[in-house]
Amino acid sequence: EGFVFIGDITAAIITITRGPTTRVIADASAWRTIAVMVAAAVAEGTAAVAAAVLAAADNSAKADFNGAPASAGRVAA
């Protein structure tokens, strides 16, 4: 019975720690995609498009920080 309890605790810890790790990986991937989009827009000489992409990304990040449960505990930039 004690081993089952320890197994349950271990599973809970893995589940709790996996969420933020997955979120960090997803955030990094999204920012890489945004960086590529901005670079492409600048290369085409469309600074307005680059600014719009950055503004959209900034708004998305703010909304994510303020509304997503996975963002609990993050430090505001």
Distance bins in CASP14 RR format, pairs under 12 A and 6 or more apart:
PFRMAT RR
TARGET T0000
AUTHOR 0000-0000-0000
RMODE 2
METHOD distances of the structure
MODEL  1
1 7 0 0 0 0 0 1 0 0 0 0 0
1 8 0 0 0 0 0 1 0 0 0 0 0
2 8 0 0 0 0 1 0 0 0 0 0 0
2 9 0 0 0 0 1 0 0 0 0 0 0
2 10 0 0 0 0 0 1 0 0 0 0 0
3 9 0 0 0 0 0 1 0 0 0 0 0
3 10 0 0 0 0 0 1 0 0 0 0 0
4 10 0 0 0 0 0 1 0 0 0 0 0
4 11 0 0 0 0 0 1 0 0 0 0 0
5 11 0 0 0 0 0 1 0 0 0 0 0
5 12 0 0 0 0 0 1 0 0 0 0 0
6 12 0 0 0 0 0 1 0 0 0 0 0
6 13 0 0 0 0 0 1 0 0 0 0 0
7 13 0 0 0 0 1 0 0 0 0 0 0
7 14 0 0 0 0 1 0 0 0 0 0 0
7 15 0 0 0 0 0 1 0 0 0 0 0
8 14 0 0 0 0 0 1 0 0 0 0 0
8 15 0 0 0 0 0 1 0 0 0 0 0
9 15 0 0 0 0 0 1 0 0 0 0 0
9 16 0 0 0 0 0 1 0 0 0 0 0
10 16 0 0 0 0 0 1 0 0 0 0 0
10 17 0 0 0 0 0 1 0 0 0 0 0
11 17 0 0 0 0 0 1 0 0 0 0 0
11 18 0 0 0 0 0 1 0 0 0 0 0
12 18 0 0 0 0 0 1 0 0 0 0 0
13 19 0 0 0 0 0 1 0 0 0 0 0
14 21 0 0 0 0 0 1 0 0 0 0 0
14 22 0 0 0 0 0 1 0 0 0 0 0
15 21 0 0 0 0 0 1 0 0 0 0 0
15 22 0 0 0 0 0 1 0 0 0 0 0
16 22 0 0 0 0 0 1 0 0 0 0 0
16 70 0 0 0 0 0 1 0 0 0 0 0
16 72 0 0 0 0 0 1 0 0 0 0 0
17 23 0 0 0 0 0 1 0 0 0 0 0
17 24 0 0 0 0 0 1 0 0 0 0 0
18 24 0 0 0 0 0 1 0 0 0 0 0
18 25 0 0 0 0 0 1 0 0 0 0 0
18 70 0 0 0 0 0 1 0 0 0 0 0
19 25 0 0 0 0 1 0 0 0 0 0 0
19 26 0 0 0 0 1 0 0 0 0 0 0
19 27 0 0 0 0 0 1 0 0 0 0 0
19 68 0 0 0 0 0 1 0 0 0 0 0
19 69 0 0 0 0 0 1 0 0 0 0 0
19 70 1 0 0 1 0 0 0 0 0 0 0
19 71 0 0 0 0 0 1 0 0 0 0 0
19 72 0 0 0 0 0 1 0 0 0 0 0
20 26 0 0 0 0 0 1 0 0 0 0 0
20 27 0 0 0 0 0 1 0 0 0 0 0
20 68 0 0 0 0 0 1 0 0 0 0 0
20 69 0 0 0 0 0 1 0 0 0 0 0
20 70 1 0 0 1 0 0 0 0 0 0 0
20 71 0 0 0 0 1 0 0 0 0 0 0
20 72 0 0 0 0 1 0 0 0 0 0 0
20 73 0 0 0 0 1 0 0 0 0 0 0
20 74 0 0 0 0 1 0 0 0 0 0 0
21 27 0 0 0 0 0 1 0 0 0 0 0
21 28 0 0 0 0 0 1 0 0 0 0 0
21 70 0 0 0 0 0 1 0 0 0 0 0
22 28 0 0 0 0 0 1 0 0 0 0 0
22 29 0 0 0 0 0 1 0 0 0 0 0
22 70 0 0 0 0 1 0 0 0 0 0 0
23 29 0 0 0 0 0 1 0 0 0 0 0
23 30 0 0 0 0 0 1 0 0 0 0 0
23 64 0 0 0 0 1 0 0 0 0 0 0
23 65 0 0 0 0 0 1 0 0 0 0 0
23 68 0 0 0 0 1 0 0 0 0 0 0
23 69 0 0 0 0 0 1 0 0 0 0 0
23 70 1 0 1 0 0 0 0 0 0 0 0
23 71 1 0 0 1 0 0 0 0 0 0 0
23 72 0 0 0 0 0 1 0 0 0 0 0
23 73 0 0 0 0 0 1 0 0 0 0 0
23 74 0 0 0 0 1 0 0 0 0 0 0
24 30 0 0 0 0 0 1 0 0 0 0 0
24 31 0 0 0 0 0 1 0 0 0 0 0
24 70 0 0 0 0 1 0 0 0 0 0 0
24 71 0 0 0 0 0 1 0 0 0 0 0
24 74 0 0 0 0 1 0 0 0 0 0 0
25 31 0 0 0 0 0 1 0 0 0 0 0
25 32 0 0 0 0 0 1 0 0 0 0 0
25 70 0 0 0 0 0 1 0 0 0 0 0
26 32 0 0 0 0 0 1 0 0 0 0 0
26 33 0 0 0 0 0 1 0 0 0 0 0
26 64 0 0 0 0 0 1 0 0 0 0 0
26 68 0 0 0 0 0 1 0 0 0 0 0
26 70 0 0 0 0 1 0 0 0 0 0 0
26 71 0 0 0 0 0 1 0 0 0 0 0
27 33 0 0 0 0 0 1 0 0 0 0 0
27 34 0 0 0 0 0 1 0 0 0 0 0
27 57 0 0 0 0 0 1 0 0 0 0 0
27 60 0 0 0 0 0 1 0 0 0 0 0
27 61 0 0 0 0 1 0 0 0 0 0 0
27 64 0 0 0 0 1 0 0 0 0 0 0
27 65 0 0 0 0 0 1 0 0 0 0 0
27 68 0 0 0 0 0 1 0 0 0 0 0
27 70 0 0 0 0 1 0 0 0 0 0 0
27 71 0 0 0 0 1 0 0 0 0 0 0
27 74 0 0 0 0 1 0 0 0 0 0 0
28 34 0 0 0 0 0 1 0 0 0 0 0
28 35 0 0 0 0 0 1 0 0 0 0 0
29 35 0 0 0 0 0 1 0 0 0 0 0
29 36 0 0 0 0 0 1 0 0 0 0 0
30 36 0 0 0 0 0 1 0 0 0 0 0
30 37 0 0 0 0 0 1 0 0 0 0 0
30 53 0 0 0 0 0 1 0 0 0 0 0
30 56 0 0 0 0 0 1 0 0 0 0 0
30 57 1 0 0 1 0 0 0 0 0 0 0
30 60 0 0 0 0 1 0 0 0 0 0 0
30 61 0 0 0 0 1 0 0 0 0 0 0
30 64 0 0 0 0 1 0 0 0 0 0 0
31 37 0 0 0 0 0 1 0 0 0 0 0
31 38 0 0 0 0 0 1 0 0 0 0 0
31 53 0 0 0 0 0 1 0 0 0 0 0
31 54 0 0 0 0 0 1 0 0 0 0 0
31 57 1 0 0 1 0 0 0 0 0 0 0
31 58 0 0 0 0 0 1 0 0 0 0 0
31 60 0 0 0 0 0 1 0 0 0 0 0
31 61 0 0 0 0 1 0 0 0 0 0 0
31 64 0 0 0 0 0 1 0 0 0 0 0
32 38 0 0 0 0 0 1 0 0 0 0 0
32 39 0 0 0 0 0 1 0 0 0 0 0
32 57 0 0 0 0 0 1 0 0 0 0 0
33 39 0 0 0 0 0 1 0 0 0 0 0
33 40 0 0 0 0 0 1 0 0 0 0 0
33 53 0 0 0 0 0 1 0 0 0 0 0
33 56 0 0 0 0 0 1 0 0 0 0 0
33 57 0 0 0 0 1 0 0 0 0 0 0
33 60 0 0 0 0 0 1 0 0 0 0 0
34 40 0 0 0 0 0 1 0 0 0 0 0
34 41 0 0 0 0 0 1 0 0 0 0 0
34 50 0 0 0 0 0 1 0 0 0 0 0
34 52 0 0 0 0 0 1 0 0 0 0 0
34 53 1 0 0 1 0 0 0 0 0 0 0
34 54 1 0 0 1 0 0 0 0 0 0 0
34 55 0 0 0 0 0 1 0 0 0 0 0
34 56 0 0 0 0 1 0 0 0 0 0 0
34 57 1 0 1 0 0 0 0 0 0 0 0
34 58 0 0 0 0 1 0 0 0 0 0 0
34 59 0 0 0 0 0 1 0 0 0 0 0
34 60 0 0 0 0 1 0 0 0 0 0 0
34 61 0 0 0 0 1 0 0 0 0 0 0
35 41 0 0 0 0 0 1 0 0 0 0 0
35 42 0 0 0 0 0 1 0 0 0 0 0
35 50 0 0 0 0 0 1 0 0 0 0 0
35 53 0 0 0 0 1 0 0 0 0 0 0
35 54 0 0 0 0 1 0 0 0 0 0 0
35 57 0 0 0 0 1 0 0 0 0 0 0
36 42 0 0 0 0 0 1 0 0 0 0 0
36 43 0 0 0 0 0 1 0 0 0 0 0
36 50 0 0 0 0 0 1 0 0 0 0 0
36 53 0 0 0 0 0 1 0 0 0 0 0
36 57 0 0 0 0 0 1 0 0 0 0 0
37 43 0 0 0 0 0 1 0 0 0 0 0
37 44 0 0 0 0 0 1 0 0 0 0 0
37 46 0 0 0 0 0 1 0 0 0 0 0
37 49 0 0 0 0 1 0 0 0 0 0 0
37 50 0 0 0 0 1 0 0 0 0 0 0
37 51 0 0 0 0 0 1 0 0 0 0 0
37 52 0 0 0 0 0 1 0 0 0 0 0
37 53 1 0 1 0 0 0 0 0 0 0 0
37 54 0 0 0 0 1 0 0 0 0 0 0
37 56 0 0 0 0 1 0 0 0 0 0 0
37 57 0 0 0 0 1 0 0 0 0 0 0
38 44 0 0 0 0 0 1 0 0 0 0 0
38 45 0 0 0 0 0 1 0 0 0 0 0
38 46 0 0 0 0 0 1 0 0 0 0 0
38 47 0 0 0 0 1 0 0 0 0 0 0
38 48 0 0 0 0 0 1 0 0 0 0 0
38 49 0 0 0 0 1 0 0 0 0 0 0
38 50 1 0 1 0 0 0 0 0 0 0 0
38 51 0 0 0 0 1 0 0 0 0 0 0
38 52 0 0 0 0 1 0 0 0 0 0 0
38 53 1 0 1 0 0 0 0 0 0 0 0
38 54 1 0 0 1 0 0 0 0 0 0 0
38 55 0 0 0 0 0 1 0 0 0 0 0
38 56 0 0 0 0 0 1 0 0 0 0 0
38 57 0 0 0 0 1 0 0 0 0 0 0
38 58 0 0 0 0 0 1 0 0 0 0 0
39 45 0 0 0 0 0 1 0 0 0 0 0
39 46 0 0 0 0 0 1 0 0 0 0 0
39 49 0 0 0 0 0 1 0 0 0 0 0
39 50 0 0 0 0 1 0 0 0 0 0 0
39 53 0 0 0 0 0 1 0 0 0 0 0
39 54 0 0 0 0 0 1 0 0 0 0 0
40 46 0 0 0 0 1 0 0 0 0 0 0
40 49 0 0 0 0 1 0 0 0 0 0 0
40 50 0 0 0 0 1 0 0 0 0 0 0
40 53 0 0 0 0 1 0 0 0 0 0 0
41 47 1 0 0 1 0 0 0 0 0 0 0
41 48 0 0 0 0 1 0 0 0 0 0 0
41 49 1 0 1 0 0 0 0 0 0 0 0
41 50 1 0 1 0 0 0 0 0 0 0 0
41 51 0 0 0 0 1 0 0 0 0 0 0
41 52 0 0 0 0 1 0 0 0 0 0 0
41 53 1 0 0 1 0 0 0 0 0 0 0
41 54 0 0 0 0 1 0 0 0 0 0 0
41 56 0 0 0 0 0 1 0 0 0 0 0
42 48 0 0 0 0 0 1 0 0 0 0 0
42 49 0 0 0 0 1 0 0 0 0 0 0
42 50 1 0 1 0 0 0 0 0 0 0 0
42 51 0 0 0 0 1 0 0 0 0 0 0
42 53 0 0 0 0 1 0 0 0 0 0 0
42 54 0 0 0 0 0 1 0 0 0 0 0
43 49 0 0 0 0 0 1 0 0 0 0 0
43 50 0 0 0 0 1 0 0 0 0 0 0
44 50 0 0 0 0 1 0 0 0 0 0 0
45 51 0 0 0 0 0 1 0 0 0 0 0
46 52 0 0 0 0 1 0 0 0 0 0 0
46 53 0 0 0 0 1 0 0 0 0 0 0
47 53 0 0 0 0 0 1 0 0 0 0 0
47 54 0 0 0 0 0 1 0 0 0 0 0
48 54 0 0 0 0 0 1 0 0 0 0 0
48 55 0 0 0 0 0 1 0 0 0 0 0
49 55 0 0 0 0 0 1 0 0 0 0 0
49 56 0 0 0 0 0 1 0 0 0 0 0
50 56 0 0 0 0 0 1 0 0 0 0 0
50 57 0 0 0 0 0 1 0 0 0 0 0
51 57 0 0 0 0 0 1 0 0 0 0 0
51 58 0 0 0 0 0 1 0 0 0 0 0
52 58 0 0 0 0 0 1 0 0 0 0 0
52 59 0 0 0 0 0 1 0 0 0 0 0
53 59 0 0 0 0 0 1 0 0 0 0 0
53 60 0 0 0 0 0 1 0 0 0 0 0
54 60 0 0 0 0 0 1 0 0 0 0 0
54 61 0 0 0 0 0 1 0 0 0 0 0
55 61 0 0 0 0 0 1 0 0 0 0 0
55 62 0 0 0 0 0 1 0 0 0 0 0
56 62 0 0 0 0 0 1 0 0 0 0 0
56 63 0 0 0 0 0 1 0 0 0 0 0
57 63 0 0 0 0 0 1 0 0 0 0 0
57 64 0 0 0 0 0 1 0 0 0 0 0
58 64 0 0 0 0 0 1 0 0 0 0 0
58 65 0 0 0 0 0 1 0 0 0 0 0
58 77 0 0 0 0 1 0 0 0 0 0 0
59 65 0 0 0 0 0 1 0 0 0 0 0
59 66 0 0 0 0 0 1 0 0 0 0 0
60 66 0 0 0 0 0 1 0 0 0 0 0
60 67 0 0 0 0 0 1 0 0 0 0 0
60 68 0 0 0 0 0 1 0 0 0 0 0
61 67 0 0 0 0 0 1 0 0 0 0 0
61 68 0 0 0 0 0 1 0 0 0 0 0
61 71 0 0 0 0 1 0 0 0 0 0 0
61 74 0 0 0 0 0 1 0 0 0 0 0
61 76 0 0 0 0 0 1 0 0 0 0 0
61 77 0 0 0 0 1 0 0 0 0 0 0
62 68 0 0 0 0 0 1 0 0 0 0 0
62 71 0 0 0 0 0 1 0 0 0 0 0
62 74 0 0 0 0 0 1 0 0 0 0 0
62 76 0 0 0 0 1 0 0 0 0 0 0
62 77 0 0 0 0 1 0 0 0 0 0 0
63 71 0 0 0 0 1 0 0 0 0 0 0
64 70 0 0 0 0 1 0 0 0 0 0 0
64 71 1 0 0 1 0 0 0 0 0 0 0
64 72 0 0 0 0 0 1 0 0 0 0 0
64 74 0 0 0 0 1 0 0 0 0 0 0
64 76 0 0 0 0 0 1 0 0 0 0 0
64 77 0 0 0 0 0 1 0 0 0 0 0
65 71 1 0 1 0 0 0 0 0 0 0 0
65 72 0 0 0 0 1 0 0 0 0 0 0
65 73 0 0 0 0 1 0 0 0 0 0 0
65 74 1 0 0 1 0 0 0 0 0 0 0
65 75 0 0 0 0 1 0 0 0 0 0 0
65 76 1 0 0 1 0 0 0 0 0 0 0
65 77 0 0 0 0 1 0 0 0 0 0 0
66 72 0 0 0 0 0 1 0 0 0 0 0
66 74 0 0 0 0 0 1 0 0 0 0 0
66 76 0 0 0 0 1 0 0 0 0 0 0
67 74 0 0 0 0 0 1 0 0 0 0 0
68 74 0 0 0 0 1 0 0 0 0 0 0
71 77 0 0 0 0 0 1 0 0 0 0 0
END
